[in-house]
Amino acid sequence: MKLAGKLLLPVVFSLLFTGCATTKTGKGIELVKDNKALEALPILEEAAADGSKTAAIMASFLYLTDGQIPIDIEKAKHYYNVASSLDYGDGQYLDYFVPQVQARIMLFDDLTENDADATTILRGERYSEYPPSLRLLAMSYSVGKGVEKNLKLSKLLLERAMNIDDTPDSNHMYVWWLAVHPDEEFRDSRLAMELLPSILEDVDESNQANVWDTQAAVLAANGQYKEALTIQLKALGKLKEDVRHNPMLKRLVPSFECRLLTYQSQSPWHFEPGTSPFSKLYFHRCGIQSDATSI
């Protein structure tokens, strides 16, 4: 799921660390709440190394959200294991958040036998009002990952997430998948265009490379290839600028370049039928291999 970059934290998590910004963990959490996940991550990693179970879980989660930080399942597992090795931390927070991390790791690893357990966690009543869980569950239904494939239910879950989300994230993800989903029955280029302003009008989102990447995909899906090329070039330029400050973003460059080549050939870009956003690797139509960057 492509996110706009903000991370919506559970209310219990936000309340837990209010006024605790003097600790490393607290500083990291405050940065995440301020939409500065890339700045937060090294602080949380340092806090985890110092023995903070909460920081370790948060670091693991950040490596699984694909917002500002590309998914890295191995690092996510590492910090989950660090957290598991520690015997202290806030029980209220961990009771809520650890299952979220577990579900994501199970969906993104190569063990299909645990996918159903992951989606069972996401369907839990405690997460029925939590947009990140709804979005991940929606994509599971859209490709039949741990559940029976159900495109209608997938869209209903995404619409529910949009209705209760106070960030642009759910809108962004829905717009993205309406343009690039591997299943033609799911895609709806007209609706994607109608919803596009809902993410472009957000000041914090409107100058981000992945937002422009989504905008270009929507334009191309609607046959506006000249406009799509202009925006994709802008997105690629911004991404390469961001890479200078955050080298981990370099892994996103091939997929941005691939979409640029696709638009140059006067074609829309979307995932090939049968591919899954949960795969570690996927192949683009233009032949470029890249780490998965869609969820």
C-alpha positions in Angstrom: 0.0 0.0 0.0 1.4 3.2 -1.0 1.2 5.7 1.8 1.6 9.5 1.6 4.1 9.4 4.4 2.2 10.2 7.6 1.8 7.5 10.2 -1.4 7.4 12.2 -0.6 6.1 15.7 -3.1 4.5 18.0 -4.6 7.0 20.6 -3.2 5.0 23.5 0.3 5.3 22.0 0.1 9.0 21.6 -1.2 9.5 25.1 1.4 7.3 26.5 4.3 9.4 25.3 2.8 12.9 25.7 5.3 14.9 27.7 8.0 12.2 27.5 10.0 13.9 24.7 13.1 14.1 26.9 13.8 10.3 26.5 15.2 8.9 23.3 12.0 6.8 22.8 9.9 9.8 23.5 11.8 12.0 21.0 11.5 9.3 18.4 7.7 9.1 18.9 7.3 12.8 18.8 9.1 12.9 15.4 6.9 10.2 14.1 3.8 12.1 15.2 5.3 15.2 13.4 5.5 13.2 10.1 9.3 12.9 10.4 9.7 9.1 10.4 13.2 9.3 8.7 14.5 11.5 11.5 12.8 9.3 14.1 14.2 6.0 12.9 17.8 6.3 14.0 16.8 7.7 17.4 14.4 4.8 17.9 17.1 2.3 16.8 19.5 3.8 19.3 16.9 3.6 22.0 16.3 0.0 21.1 20.0 -0.7 21.4 19.8 0.9 24.9 17.1 -1.6 25.9 13.8 0.2 25.1 11.3 -2.5 24.1 8.8 0.2 22.9 11.5 1.8 20.7 12.3 -1.6 19.2 8.7 -2.3 18.3 8.3 1.1 16.8 11.4 0.7 14.7 10.1 -2.6 13.4 6.8 -1.1 12.6 8.4 1.8 10.6 10.2 -0.7 8.5 6.9 -2.3 7.6 4.7 0.7 6.6 6.3 1.9 3.4 5.6 5.6 4.1 8.8 7.6 4.2 10.8 4.4 4.9 10.8 1.6 2.3 9.8 -1.8 3.5 12.7 -3.8 4.9 11.4 -7.2 6.2 14.8 -8.3 7.5 15.3 -5.1 9.6 11.7 -5.3 10.8 12.3 -8.9 12.0 15.6 -7.8 13.6 13.9 -5.1 15.7 11.0 -7.4 16.5 13.4 -10.0 17.8 15.2 -7.3 19.8 11.9 -6.3 21.4 11.1 -10.0 22.1 14.4 -10.4 23.9 13.6 -7.5 26.3 11.4 -8.3 29.3 10.1 -4.8 30.1 8.1 -2.1 28.4 4.7 -0.5 28.6 2.1 -3.3 28.7 -0.8 -1.2 27.4 1.1 -0.1 24.4 2.7 -3.5 23.6 -0.7 -5.3 24.0 -2.1 -3.1 21.2 0.9 -2.6 18.9 2.9 -5.9 19.0 0.1 -7.8 17.1 0.2 -5.1 14.4 3.9 -5.8 13.9 3.4 -9.5 14.0 0.6 -9.4 11.3 2.8 -7.3 9.0 5.8 -9.6 9.4 3.7 -12.6 8.6 2.2 -11.0 5.5 5.6 -9.9 4.1 7.6 -13.0 4.8 7.7 -15.9 2.5 5.7 -18.3 4.7 2.2 -18.4 3.2 1.0 -20.8 5.9 0.9 -17.9 8.4 -1.0 -15.4 6.3 -4.4 -16.5 7.6 -3.2 -15.8 11.2 -2.1 -12.4 10.1 -5.4 -11.4 8.6 -7.2 -12.8 11.7 -5.2 -10.3 13.8 -6.2 -7.5 11.4 -9.8 -8.4 11.6 -9.8 -8.0 15.4 -12.4 -5.7 16.9 -9.7 -3.6 18.6 -8.4 -2.6 15.1 -11.8 -2.0 13.4 -11.3 1.8 13.7 -7.6 1.8 13.0 -7.0 2.9 9.3 -3.6 1.3 8.9 -5.1 -2.1 9.8 -8.1 -1.6 7.5 -5.8 -0.6 4.6 -3.6 -3.7 5.0 -6.6 -6.0 5.4 -8.1 -4.4 2.2 -5.0 -5.2 0.2 -5.0 -8.8 1.6 -8.6 -9.2 0.2 -7.7 -7.6 -3.1 -5.1 -10.2 -3.9 -6.3 -13.1 -1.8 -3.4 -13.0 0.8 -4.5 -15.0 3.8 -8.1 -14.6 2.9 -10.3 -15.5 0.0 -10.0 -12.8 -2.7 -12.8 -10.3 -2.6 -12.4 -7.1 -4.6 -15.7 -5.6 -3.4 -14.9 -6.1 0.2 -11.4 -4.7 -0.4 -12.9 -1.5 -1.7 -15.4 -1.3 1.1 -12.6 -1.5 3.7 -10.6 1.2 1.9 -13.6 3.4 1.8 -14.1 2.8 5.6 -10.5 3.7 6.2 -10.9 6.9 4.2 -14.0 7.9 6.2 -12.3 7.6 9.6 -8.8 8.6 8.8 -7.7 12.1 9.8 -4.6 12.0 7.5 -4.5 11.7 3.7 -3.0 8.2 3.9 -6.1 6.2 3.2 -7.1 8.5 0.3 -3.6 8.2 -1.1 -3.6 4.4 -1.0 -7.0 4.1 -2.6 -6.1 6.5 -5.4 -2.8 4.6 -6.0 -4.5 1.2 -6.2 -7.4 2.5 -8.4 -4.7 3.4 -10.9 -2.2 0.5 -10.7 -3.9 -2.5 -9.2 -3.0 -5.8 -11.1 -6.7 -6.7 -11.4 -8.5 -4.7 -14.1 -11.8 -5.2 -12.3 -10.4 -3.3 -9.3 -8.9 -0.4 -11.3 -11.1 2.7 -11.8 -9.1 5.6 -13.5 -12.1 8.0 -13.4 -12.6 7.6 -9.6 -8.9 7.9 -9.1 -8.9 11.2 -10.8 -11.9 12.4 -8.8 -10.1 11.5 -5.5 -6.7 12.8 -6.5 -7.3 16.4 -5.2 -7.9 15.0 -1.7 -4.1 14.2 -1.4 -2.8 17.1 -3.5 -4.5 19.7 -1.4 -2.6 18.7 1.7 0.3 21.0 2.2 2.6 18.4 3.8 1.9 15.9 1.1 1.8 18.0 -2.0 5.6 18.3 -2.4 6.6 14.7 -1.8 8.0 12.4 -4.5 5.6 9.6 -3.8 2.6 11.8 -4.1 3.8 13.1 -7.5 4.5 9.5 -8.5 0.8 8.7 -7.7 -0.4 11.8 -9.5 1.5 10.7 -12.6 0.1 7.2 -12.4 -3.4 8.6 -12.3 -2.8 10.9 -15.2 -1.4 8.1 -17.3 -4.4 5.9 -16.4 -6.6 8.6 -17.8 -4.6 8.8 -21.0 -2.9 12.1 -20.1 0.6 10.9 -21.0 2.2 14.3 -21.6 1.1 15.5 -18.2 2.1 12.2 -16.6 5.6 12.5 -18.0 6.0 16.0 -16.6 4.9 15.0 -13.2 6.9 11.8 -13.2 10.1 13.6 -14.1 9.4 16.0 -11.2 8.8 13.0 -8.9 12.0 11.3 -10.0 14.1 14.5 -9.5 12.7 15.0 -6.0 13.4 11.4 -5.1 17.0 11.6 -6.3 17.4 14.8 -4.2 15.9 13.0 -1.2 18.4 10.1 -1.7 21.3 12.4 -1.1 20.0 12.9 2.4 18.5 9.4 3.0 20.4 6.7 1.0 17.8 4.0 1.9 15.5 5.7 -0.6 17.7 4.7 -3.5 15.9 1.4 -3.7 12.8 3.3 -4.9 14.6 4.9 -7.9 14.2 1.9 -10.3 10.4 1.8 -10.0 10.1 5.5 -10.5 12.3 5.2 -13.6 10.2 2.3 -14.9 7.0 4.2 -14.7 8.7 7.1 -16.6 9.7 4.7 -19.4 6.1 3.3 -19.5 4.6 6.8 -19.8 7.1 7.6 -22.6 5.7 4.7 -24.5 2.2 6.2 -24.2 1.0 3.4 -21.8 -0.4 3.4 -18.3 1.5 1.6 -15.6 0.1 -1.0 -13.3 1.2 -4.2 -11.6 1.2 -7.2 -13.9 -1.7 -9.7 -13.4 -0.8 -12.3 -10.8 1.8 -10.1 -9.0 1.4 -9.2 -5.4 2.4 -6.1 -3.4 3.4 -8.4 -0.6 6.2 -10.0 -2.6 9.8 -9.1 -1.7 10.5 -8.7 -5.4 8.3 -8.0 -8.4 9.0 -7.4 -12.1 7.8 -4.3 -13.9 6.6 -4.4 -17.5 9.8 -2.6 -18.7 12.0 -5.3 -17.3 13.4 -3.5 -14.3 13.7 -5.6 -11.1 13.1 -3.7 -7.9 12.3 -4.3 -4.2 8.6 -4.1 -3.4 7.6 -0.6 -2.5 3.9 -0.6 -2.7 2.7 -1.2 0.8 
